[in-house]
Amino acid sequence: MENEILHKRGTTLVRRMRLAPGEAMPWHRDPFHRVTVVLSGDSIEIEYRDGRPNLRIELTPGQVDWDEPSSPVVHRAVNRGKQVYEEVTVFFLDRPDAPPQPRED
Protein backbone atom coordinates (compact mmCIF):
# COMPACT_ATOMS: atom_id res chain seq x y z
CA MET A 1 0.00 0.00 0.00
CA GLU A 2 1.23 3.45 -0.87
CA ASN A 3 -0.08 6.58 0.87
CA GLU A 4 0.87 10.15 0.06
CA ILE A 5 -0.42 13.29 1.75
CA LEU A 6 -1.03 15.76 -1.08
CA HIS A 7 -2.31 18.65 1.04
CA LYS A 8 -3.04 19.43 4.68
CA ARG A 9 -4.43 22.65 6.06
CA GLY A 10 -6.28 22.92 9.35
CA THR A 11 -8.92 20.18 9.45
CA THR A 12 -8.73 19.34 5.73
CA LEU A 13 -6.42 16.55 4.55
CA VAL A 14 -6.02 15.28 0.97
CA ARG A 15 -4.47 11.83 0.51
CA ARG A 16 -3.60 9.68 -2.49
CA MET A 17 -3.64 5.91 -1.88
CA ARG A 18 -2.67 2.98 -4.11
CA LEU A 19 -3.37 -0.72 -3.64
CA ALA A 20 -1.89 -3.37 -5.93
CA PRO A 21 -4.20 -6.25 -6.93
CA GLY A 22 -4.74 -8.44 -3.85
CA GLU A 23 -3.30 -5.82 -1.48
CA ALA A 24 -5.26 -4.68 1.60
CA MET A 25 -5.40 -1.55 3.70
CA PRO A 26 -4.71 -1.94 7.43
CA TRP A 27 -7.74 -2.53 9.69
CA HIS A 28 -9.12 0.89 10.56
CA ARG A 29 -12.14 3.02 11.43
CA ASP A 30 -13.61 5.95 9.46
CA PRO A 31 -14.70 8.59 11.98
CA PHE A 32 -14.86 11.52 9.52
CA HIS A 33 -16.78 12.67 6.45
CA ARG A 34 -14.80 12.36 3.24
CA VAL A 35 -14.98 12.66 -0.54
CA THR A 36 -13.23 9.96 -2.59
CA VAL A 37 -12.27 10.21 -6.26
CA VAL A 38 -11.38 6.91 -7.95
CA LEU A 39 -8.44 7.36 -10.33
CA SER A 40 -7.99 3.72 -11.36
CA GLY A 41 -9.17 0.24 -10.48
CA ASP A 42 -12.16 -1.97 -11.15
CA SER A 43 -13.19 -3.67 -7.90
CA ILE A 44 -12.57 -3.50 -4.17
CA GLU A 45 -14.05 -5.49 -1.32
CA ILE A 46 -14.70 -4.16 2.17
CA GLU A 47 -13.96 -6.76 4.84
CA TYR A 48 -15.39 -6.31 8.34
CA ARG A 49 -13.51 -7.46 11.42
CA ASP A 50 -16.75 -8.35 13.27
CA GLY A 51 -17.61 -11.07 10.72
CA ARG A 52 -20.46 -9.37 8.88
CA PRO A 53 -20.60 -10.20 5.13
CA ASN A 54 -18.04 -8.52 2.89
CA LEU A 55 -19.18 -5.75 0.56
CA ARG A 56 -17.89 -5.92 -3.03
CA ILE A 57 -17.82 -2.61 -4.89
CA GLU A 58 -17.41 -2.35 -8.66
CA LEU A 59 -15.56 0.84 -9.61
CA THR A 60 -15.26 3.22 -12.53
CA PRO A 61 -12.32 5.64 -12.87
CA GLY A 62 -13.62 9.16 -12.32
CA GLN A 63 -16.26 7.95 -9.84
CA VAL A 64 -16.74 10.39 -6.94
CA ASP A 65 -18.38 9.41 -3.64
CA TRP A 66 -19.37 11.24 -0.47
CA ASP A 67 -18.72 8.93 2.49
CA GLU A 68 -20.33 9.24 5.89
CA PRO A 69 -18.39 8.31 9.04
CA SER A 70 -18.65 4.60 9.86
CA SER A 71 -16.84 4.58 13.20
CA PRO A 72 -16.73 2.36 15.32
CA VAL A 73 -17.00 -0.31 12.58
CA VAL A 74 -13.51 -1.77 12.03
CA HIS A 75 -12.90 -2.74 8.39
CA ARG A 76 -10.41 -2.70 5.54
CA ALA A 77 -10.50 -2.41 1.76
CA VAL A 78 -8.92 -5.14 -0.37
CA ASN A 79 -8.19 -4.64 -4.07
CA ARG A 80 -10.04 -7.59 -5.70
CA GLY A 81 -9.59 -6.23 -9.21
CA LYS A 82 -6.99 -6.84 -11.89
CA GLN A 83 -5.74 -3.25 -11.95
CA VAL A 84 -4.00 -1.04 -9.41
CA TYR A 85 -6.62 0.73 -7.31
CA GLU A 86 -5.83 4.41 -6.84
CA GLU A 87 -7.93 7.05 -5.12
CA VAL A 88 -7.65 10.61 -3.88
CA THR A 89 -9.60 11.26 -0.70
CA VAL A 90 -10.42 14.57 0.98
CA PHE A 91 -10.94 14.09 4.74
CA PHE A 92 -12.82 16.61 6.87
CA LEU A 93 -11.25 16.12 10.31
CA ASP A 94 -12.56 17.38 13.66
CA ARG A 95 -9.14 18.74 14.70
CA PRO A 96 -5.89 19.39 12.81
CA ASP A 97 -3.94 16.54 14.47
CA ALA A 98 -6.62 13.84 14.08
CA PRO A 99 -5.60 10.70 12.17
CA PRO A 100 -7.94 10.39 9.16
CA GLN A 101 -8.40 6.62 9.50
CA PRO A 102 -7.31 5.42 12.97
CA ARG A 103 -5.68 1.98 12.73
CA GLU A 104 -7.05 -0.96 14.65
CA ASP A 105 -4.21 -3.52 14.43
Secondary structure as GFF3:
##gff-version 3
##sequence-region A 1 105
A	DSSP	beta_strand	2	9	.	.	.	ID=ss1
A	DSSP	beta_strand	12	19	.	.	.	ID=ss2
A	DSSP	beta_strand	33	40	.	.	.	ID=ss3
A	DSSP	beta_strand	43	48	.	.	.	ID=ss4
A	DSSP	beta_strand	55	58	.	.	.	ID=ss5
A	DSSP	beta_strand	64	67	.	.	.	ID=ss6
A	DSSP	beta_strand	75	79	.	.	.	ID=ss7
A	DSSP	beta_strand	85	92	.	.	.	ID=ss8
###
